[in-house]
């Protein structure tokens, strides 16, 4: 549930030593390359993350999108 905080553009991100990029940088890179990133609306609500603070391009997800996760051509990353 707390993984949704990675989508919150208002939370400062540290830069890991190995990749030299923050989680926000990696998410932006995926979005720039055409990925669709969904963040759970319920998880956002439960953790106090406002959907308006998500990084630009991240879309709200929910139970109605489970069929996308099950599609053989979909790559899913969860945290």
Steps between C-alpha positions, in 0.01 A plus 500: 500500500781745576649453153252760376718761671746444213243667273476805727699779337498707820705248700876563466685203357855397578733376228610139547874441465490222240265652242561869573131561431209551736174304483337811350769513229439136413123547488537808278734305271241225461226755430723679247550170319127443469422287804165533670533513877201450725495577871238351729234753596411317822864472607541872438201577714614270781853642508391864475647553153291741294453388140566860395856461629582201281771549240358626171389209286420251777142383473261375766456125509254272668318169477361592159853472354586149623438366149794712380728343760401154381563572131802300373647815340491701822809549715409554863732638766382504858664624817 
